[in-house]
Amino acid sequence: MDHETTLVSILVATLAYSIRSSPPFPDSHHDLRSPLSLEILRVLFCLGSSPGIPPPSEETMTQIGILTTDILHLSRRDNRAYQVKCAVVNLLLQAPPDYAFFFAVNGGVEELLWILWLEMTGRVESRKDQQEAALLSVLIVLTNLAQANRNMREKISLFVFPQPLAAARERRLDPLDAPEFSLRKKLIGLLTSPRPHLKRIVSEFLWILCGEDSNVFVKRTGFGNAVHFLGMKGLVNLPSGVM
């Protein structure tokens, strides 16, 4: 086994001990397992982003998949645990498509959806300066999971929209009827955001949840909100220069 893979294995084992050892994580304010876990997750992310470093073994990747779902099930109420959960979301940006299996079996997708809801509604006051980065990360991870697994896509879609995809093809879901503070209302509002990167990521996310069906996309988000993204997809003609 090469040096890089050995290092990853040691880091994963240390992270697992930090999260699973007694007393339950995190404990008192003097508990150093939270900052340790954060640093390990950041190092794992850097190793995964570094060209020339071979990927971990299949066994280690399986361990990481199971461990990430364990971490996502940590308390949403403890800010230290929430910071670790968000660091895991960043690590999942590098996850292979078959990680959808771990989230389907262990309920990880529900926890990712709650992170999305918390970041969208600004419920995590101590993270205001990091909110957009965290929001982008969880949107990309959920989009990847929805693309990788049809059942996962339906589960994510039902969290955002109050009707199944098949029903959306038959009847209109007026975006104006979305409750004022609902996740759906907030996501639709970002389709016209002045922040182009955020607007594009949200558009791709909702597009996948709509089964990449332009009719469903328009029914669920409204033509005015959908038209720019559909123009970028080449599905409607836009005037020159508005791309």
LOKOLLUM-434736 format. One record per residue (C-alpha): x, y, z; residue in three letters; residue number from 1. Coordinates in steps of 0.02 Angstrom, whole numbers, plus 50000, padded with zeros to 5 digits. Each point is the difference from the previous one (the first is absolute). Layout:
! LOKOLLUM-434736
<rec x="X" y="Y" z="Z" residu="Ala" num="NUM"/>
...
This chain:
! LOKOLLUM-434736
<rec x="50000" y="50000" z="50000" residu="Met" num="1"/>
<rec x="50072" y="50170" z="49952" residu="Asp" num="2"/>
<rec x="50036" y="50143" z="50119" residu="His" num="3"/>
<rec x="49851" y="50108" z="49951" residu="Glu" num="4"/>
<rec x="49875" y="49859" z="50022" residu="Thr" num="5"/>
<rec x="50077" y="49954" z="50169" residu="Thr" num="6"/>
<rec x="49983" y="50181" z="50056" residu="Leu" num="7"/>
<rec x="49817" y="50004" z="49949" residu="Val" num="8"/>
<rec x="49967" y="49837" z="50091" residu="Ser" num="9"/>
<rec x="50079" y="50069" z="50159" residu="Ile" num="10"/>
<rec x="49900" y="50161" z="49987" residu="Leu" num="11"/>
<rec x="49837" y="49905" z="49973" residu="Val" num="12"/>
<rec x="50034" y="49886" z="50149" residu="Ala" num="13"/>
<rec x="50039" y="50151" z="50110" residu="Thr" num="14"/>
<rec x="49844" y="50089" z="49942" residu="Leu" num="15"/>
<rec x="49894" y="49846" z="50035" residu="Ala" num="16"/>
<rec x="50070" y="49988" z="50177" residu="Tyr" num="17"/>
<rec x="49969" y="50185" z="50028" residu="Ser" num="18"/>
<rec x="49818" y="49989" z="49947" residu="Ile" num="19"/>
<rec x="49955" y="49832" z="50076" residu="Arg" num="20"/>
<rec x="50097" y="49995" z="50164" residu="Ser" num="21"/>
<rec x="49923" y="50035" z="50171" residu="Ser" num="22"/>
<rec x="49935" y="50115" z="50064" residu="Pro" num="23"/>
<rec x="49881" y="50041" z="49855" residu="Pro" num="24"/>
<rec x="50071" y="50128" z="49878" residu="Phe" num="25"/>
<rec x="50015" y="50143" z="50036" residu="Pro" num="26"/>
<rec x="50012" y="50007" z="50189" residu="Asp" num="27"/>
<rec x="50050" y="50149" z="50106" residu="Ser" num="28"/>
<rec x="50071" y="50163" z="49936" residu="His" num="29"/>
<rec x="50173" y="49930" z="50040" residu="His" num="30"/>
<rec x="49972" y="49853" z="49881" residu="Asp" num="31"/>
<rec x="50134" y="50013" z="49865" residu="Leu" num="32"/>
<rec x="49924" y="49868" z="49886" residu="Arg" num="33"/>
<rec x="49900" y="50131" z="49903" residu="Ser" num="34"/>
<rec x="50149" y="50105" z="49941" residu="Pro" num="35"/>
<rec x="50097" y="49838" z="49968" residu="Leu" num="36"/>
<rec x="49859" y="49932" z="49892" residu="Ser" num="37"/>
<rec x="49990" y="50164" z="49903" residu="Leu" num="38"/>
<rec x="50186" y="49998" z="49963" residu="Glu" num="39"/>
<rec x="49995" y="49818" z="49944" residu="Ile" num="40"/>
<rec x="49855" y="50035" z="49882" residu="Leu" num="41"/>
<rec x="50092" y="50151" z="49927" residu="Arg" num="42"/>
<rec x="50157" y="49896" z="49972" residu="Val" num="43"/>
<rec x="49898" y="49861" z="49917" residu="Leu" num="44"/>
<rec x="49921" y="50130" z="49886" residu="Phe" num="45"/>
<rec x="50170" y="50072" z="49953" residu="Cys" num="46"/>
<rec x="50070" y="49825" z="49965" residu="Leu" num="47"/>
<rec x="49851" y="49961" z="49891" residu="Gly" num="48"/>
<rec x="50024" y="50162" z="49903" residu="Ser" num="49"/>
<rec x="50187" y="49977" z="49974" residu="Ser" num="50"/>
<rec x="50052" y="49939" z="49826" residu="Pro" num="51"/>
<rec x="50120" y="49855" z="49998" residu="Gly" num="52"/>
<rec x="49940" y="49922" z="50163" residu="Ile" num="53"/>
<rec x="49917" y="49832" z="49965" residu="Pro" num="54"/>
<rec x="49824" y="49972" z="50068" residu="Pro" num="55"/>
<rec x="49975" y="49898" z="50159" residu="Pro" num="56"/>
<rec x="49969" y="49813" z="49992" residu="Ser" num="57"/>
<rec x="49823" y="49935" z="49977" residu="Glu" num="58"/>
<rec x="49997" y="49945" z="50182" residu="Glu" num="59"/>
<rec x="50049" y="50173" z="50060" residu="Thr" num="60"/>
<rec x="49872" y="50083" z="49886" residu="Met" num="61"/>
<rec x="49866" y="49886" z="50075" residu="Thr" num="62"/>
<rec x="50055" y="50050" z="50175" residu="Gln" num="63"/>
<rec x="49991" y="50183" z="49951" residu="Ile" num="64"/>
<rec x="49824" y="49976" z="49929" residu="Gly" num="65"/>
<rec x="49935" y="49921" z="50159" residu="Ile" num="66"/>
<rec x="50090" y="50126" z="50111" residu="Leu" num="67"/>
<rec x="49930" y="50149" z="49906" residu="Thr" num="68"/>
<rec x="49822" y="49940" z="50030" residu="Thr" num="69"/>
<rec x="50041" y="49977" z="50185" residu="Asp" num="70"/>
<rec x="50063" y="50180" z="50007" residu="Ile" num="71"/>
<rec x="49848" y="50067" z="49908" residu="Leu" num="72"/>
<rec x="49891" y="49924" z="50137" residu="His" num="73"/>
<rec x="50086" y="50104" z="50134" residu="Leu" num="74"/>
<rec x="49894" y="50128" z="50091" residu="Ser" num="75"/>
<rec x="49937" y="50150" z="49901" residu="Arg" num="76"/>
<rec x="49987" y="50100" z="50161" residu="Arg" num="77"/>
<rec x="50184" y="50000" z="50051" residu="Asp" num="78"/>
<rec x="50099" y="50125" z="49897" residu="Asn" num="79"/>
<rec x="50161" y="49898" z="50017" residu="Arg" num="80"/>
<rec x="49914" y="49847" z="49928" residu="Ala" num="81"/>
<rec x="49921" y="50106" z="49863" residu="Tyr" num="82"/>
<rec x="50170" y="50068" z="49948" residu="Gln" num="83"/>
<rec x="50062" y="49820" z="49981" residu="Val" num="84"/>
<rec x="49844" y="49953" z="49900" residu="Lys" num="85"/>
<rec x="50032" y="50145" z="49879" residu="Cys" num="86"/>
<rec x="50182" y="49946" z="49981" residu="Ala" num="87"/>
<rec x="49936" y="49829" z="49950" residu="Val" num="88"/>
<rec x="49890" y="50082" z="49868" residu="Val" num="89"/>
<rec x="50157" y="50078" z="49925" residu="Asn" num="90"/>
<rec x="50085" y="49829" z="49999" residu="Leu" num="91"/>
<rec x="49849" y="49926" z="49911" residu="Leu" num="92"/>
<rec x="50032" y="50115" z="49852" residu="Leu" num="93"/>
<rec x="50131" y="49870" z="49953" residu="Gln" num="94"/>
<rec x="49889" y="49849" z="50034" residu="Ala" num="95"/>
<rec x="49977" y="49867" z="49865" residu="Pro" num="96"/>
<rec x="49823" y="49971" z="49933" residu="Pro" num="97"/>
<rec x="49981" y="49835" z="50093" residu="Asp" num="98"/>
<rec x="50002" y="50095" z="50165" residu="Tyr" num="99"/>
<rec x="49814" y="50023" z="49966" residu="Ala" num="100"/>
<rec x="49984" y="49823" z="50068" residu="Phe" num="101"/>
<rec x="50066" y="50048" z="50172" residu="Phe" num="102"/>
<rec x="49879" y="50146" z="50010" residu="Phe" num="103"/>
<rec x="49852" y="49896" z="49942" residu="Ala" num="104"/>
<rec x="50034" y="49864" z="50129" residu="Val" num="105"/>
<rec x="50052" y="50109" z="50148" residu="Asn" num="106"/>
<rec x="49885" y="50151" z="49982" residu="Gly" num="107"/>
<rec x="50140" y="50121" z="49958" residu="Gly" num="108"/>
<rec x="49901" y="50091" z="49867" residu="Val" num="109"/>
<rec x="49871" y="50059" z="50128" residu="Glu" num="110"/>
<rec x="50139" y="50079" z="50101" residu="Glu" num="111"/>
<rec x="50071" y="50086" z="49845" residu="Leu" num="112"/>
<rec x="49827" y="50069" z="49964" residu="Leu" num="113"/>
<rec x="49989" y="50070" z="50175" residu="Trp" num="114"/>
<rec x="50168" y="50084" z="49976" residu="Ile" num="115"/>
<rec x="49932" y="50075" z="49839" residu="Leu" num="116"/>
<rec x="49846" y="50063" z="50092" residu="Trp" num="117"/>
<rec x="50103" y="50074" z="50143" residu="Leu" num="118"/>
<rec x="50119" y="50089" z="49881" residu="Glu" num="119"/>
<rec x="49858" y="50064" z="49889" residu="Met" num="120"/>
<rec x="49901" y="50068" z="50146" residu="Thr" num="121"/>
<rec x="50150" y="50076" z="50089" residu="Gly" num="122"/>
<rec x="49965" y="49904" z="50160" residu="Arg" num="123"/>
<rec x="50186" y="49980" z="50040" residu="Val" num="124"/>
<rec x="50042" y="50173" z="50064" residu="Glu" num="125"/>
<rec x="50186" y="49966" z="50031" residu="Ser" num="126"/>
<rec x="50028" y="49952" z="49819" residu="Arg" num="127"/>
<rec x="49938" y="50157" z="49911" residu="Lys" num="128"/>
<rec x="50170" y="50033" z="49922" residu="Asp" num="129"/>
<rec x="50010" y="49821" z="49935" residu="Gln" num="130"/>
<rec x="49819" y="49981" z="49949" residu="Gln" num="131"/>
<rec x="50014" y="50013" z="49811" residu="Glu" num="132"/>
<rec x="50150" y="49881" z="49990" residu="Ala" num="133"/>
<rec x="49910" y="49873" z="50109" residu="Ala" num="134"/>
<rec x="49841" y="50020" z="49897" residu="Leu" num="135"/>
<rec x="50091" y="49972" z="49836" residu="Leu" num="136"/>
<rec x="50087" y="49845" z="50067" residu="Ser" num="137"/>
<rec x="49842" y="49915" z="50061" residu="Val" num="138"/>
<rec x="49906" y="50044" z="49840" residu="Leu" num="139"/>
<rec x="50138" y="49922" z="49893" residu="Ile" num="140"/>
<rec x="50006" y="49843" z="50108" residu="Val" num="141"/>
<rec x="49811" y="49978" z="49993" residu="Leu" num="142"/>
<rec x="50000" y="50030" z="49812" residu="Thr" num="143"/>
<rec x="50133" y="49865" z="49977" residu="Asn" num="144"/>
<rec x="49901" y="49877" z="50107" residu="Leu" num="145"/>
<rec x="49840" y="50037" z="49904" residu="Ala" num="146"/>
<rec x="50090" y="49970" z="49835" residu="Gln" num="147"/>
<rec x="50077" y="49837" z="50063" residu="Ala" num="148"/>
<rec x="49841" y="49919" z="50065" residu="Asn" num="149"/>
<rec x="49820" y="50015" z="49943" residu="Arg" num="150"/>
<rec x="49926" y="49956" z="50169" residu="Asn" num="151"/>
<rec x="50114" y="50127" z="50081" residu="Met" num="152"/>
<rec x="49941" y="50132" z="49877" residu="Arg" num="153"/>
<rec x="49818" y="49965" z="50043" residu="Glu" num="154"/>
<rec x="50035" y="50011" z="50186" residu="Lys" num="155"/>
<rec x="50092" y="50166" z="49981" residu="Ile" num="156"/>
<rec x="49866" y="50066" z="49883" residu="Ser" num="157"/>
<rec x="49860" y="49962" z="50123" residu="Leu" num="158"/>
<rec x="50093" y="50096" z="50135" residu="Phe" num="159"/>
<rec x="50003" y="50154" z="49888" residu="Val" num="160"/>
<rec x="49835" y="49982" z="49904" residu="Phe" num="161"/>
<rec x="49835" y="49939" z="50074" residu="Pro" num="162"/>
<rec x="49957" y="49882" z="49859" residu="Gln" num="163"/>
<rec x="50085" y="49854" z="49910" residu="Pro" num="164"/>
<rec x="50084" y="50027" z="49832" residu="Leu" num="165"/>
<rec x="49868" y="49898" z="49908" residu="Ala" num="166"/>
<rec x="49860" y="50110" z="50068" residu="Ala" num="167"/>
<rec x="50096" y="50157" z="49952" residu="Ala" num="168"/>
<rec x="49994" y="49946" z="49819" residu="Arg" num="169"/>
<rec x="49810" y="49996" z="50008" residu="Glu" num="170"/>
<rec x="49954" y="50157" z="50096" residu="Arg" num="171"/>
<rec x="50072" y="50170" z="50038" residu="Arg" num="172"/>
<rec x="50085" y="50039" z="50165" residu="Leu" num="173"/>
<rec x="49990" y="50188" z="50002" residu="Asp" num="174"/>
<rec x="50160" y="50072" z="50074" residu="Pro" num="175"/>
<rec x="49900" y="50148" z="50064" residu="Leu" num="176"/>
<rec x="49908" y="49880" z="50116" residu="Asp" num="177"/>
<rec x="50159" y="49950" z="50090" residu="Ala" num="178"/>
<rec x="49993" y="50046" z="50187" residu="Pro" num="179"/>
<rec x="50098" y="50158" z="50035" residu="Glu" num="180"/>
<rec x="50137" y="49920" z="50104" residu="Phe" num="181"/>
<rec x="50005" y="49829" z="49916" residu="Ser" num="182"/>
<rec x="50158" y="49925" z="49929" residu="Leu" num="183"/>
<rec x="49917" y="49994" z="49829" residu="Arg" num="184"/>
<rec x="49962" y="50187" z="50004" residu="Lys" num="185"/>
<rec x="50178" y="50044" z="50049" residu="Lys" num="186"/>
<rec x="50079" y="49888" z="49867" residu="Leu" num="187"/>
<rec x="49886" y="50069" z="49863" residu="Ile" num="188"/>
<rec x="50046" y="50175" z="50054" residu="Gly" num="189"/>
<rec x="50184" y="49962" z="49970" residu="Leu" num="190"/>
<rec x="49965" y="49961" z="49816" residu="Leu" num="191"/>
<rec x="50006" y="50189" z="49972" residu="Thr" num="192"/>
<rec x="50142" y="50035" z="50122" residu="Ser" num="193"/>
<rec x="50130" y="50130" z="49947" residu="Pro" num="194"/>
<rec x="50134" y="49876" z="50056" residu="Arg" num="195"/>
<rec x="50028" y="49899" z="49840" residu="Pro" num="196"/>
<rec x="50090" y="49852" z="50078" residu="His" num="197"/>
<rec x="49866" y="49974" z="50132" residu="Leu" num="198"/>
<rec x="49861" y="50023" z="49870" residu="Lys" num="199"/>
<rec x="50079" y="49868" z="49886" residu="Arg" num="200"/>
<rec x="50024" y="49871" z="50139" residu="Ile" num="201"/>
<rec x="49821" y="50022" z="50063" residu="Val" num="202"/>
<rec x="49934" y="49989" z="49822" residu="Ser" num="203"/>
<rec x="50094" y="49838" z="49967" residu="Glu" num="204"/>
<rec x="49936" y="49928" z="50164" residu="Phe" num="205"/>
<rec x="49818" y="50039" z="49963" residu="Leu" num="206"/>
<rec x="50021" y="49944" z="49819" residu="Trp" num="207"/>
<rec x="50059" y="49827" z="50057" residu="Ile" num="208"/>
<rec x="49856" y="49990" z="50125" residu="Leu" num="209"/>
<rec x="49881" y="50036" z="49857" residu="Cys" num="210"/>
<rec x="50067" y="49850" z="49905" residu="Gly" num="211"/>
<rec x="50085" y="50116" z="49874" residu="Glu" num="212"/>
<rec x="49826" y="50030" z="49930" residu="Asp" num="213"/>
<rec x="49976" y="50180" z="49942" residu="Ser" num="214"/>
<rec x="49810" y="49992" z="50019" residu="Asn" num="215"/>
<rec x="50013" y="49942" z="50181" residu="Val" num="216"/>
<rec x="50136" y="50128" z="50034" residu="Phe" num="217"/>
<rec x="49889" y="50141" z="49938" residu="Val" num="218"/>
<rec x="49847" y="49935" z="50095" residu="Lys" num="219"/>
<rec x="50098" y="49990" z="50162" residu="Arg" num="220"/>
<rec x="50100" y="50160" z="49990" residu="Thr" num="221"/>
<rec x="49904" y="50116" z="49883" residu="Gly" num="222"/>
<rec x="50049" y="50050" z="49824" residu="Phe" num="223"/>
<rec x="50077" y="50165" z="50050" residu="Gly" num="224"/>
<rec x="50113" y="49914" z="50126" residu="Asn" num="225"/>
<rec x="50042" y="49856" z="49883" residu="Ala" num="226"/>
<rec x="50027" y="50089" z="49835" residu="Val" num="227"/>
<rec x="50182" y="50052" z="50023" residu="His" num="228"/>
<rec x="50057" y="49826" z="50048" residu="Phe" num="229"/>
<rec x="49899" y="49920" z="49860" residu="Leu" num="230"/>
<rec x="50081" y="50123" z="49880" residu="Gly" num="231"/>
<rec x="50172" y="49944" z="50060" residu="Met" num="232"/>
<rec x="49945" y="49821" z="49967" residu="Lys" num="233"/>
<rec x="49948" y="50049" z="49824" residu="Gly" num="234"/>
<rec x="49818" y="49957" z="50034" residu="Leu" num="235"/>
<rec x="49931" y="50176" z="49968" residu="Val" num="236"/>
<rec x="50064" y="50140" z="49889" residu="Asn" num="237"/>
<rec x="50070" y="50148" z="50094" residu="Leu" num="238"/>
<rec x="50050" y="50167" z="49925" residu="Pro" num="239"/>
<rec x="50184" y="50018" z="49958" residu="Ser" num="240"/>
<rec x="50111" y="50051" z="50147" residu="Gly" num="241"/>
<rec x="49890" y="49944" z="50146" residu="Val" num="242"/>
<rec x="50096" y="49840" z="50037" residu="Met" num="243"/>
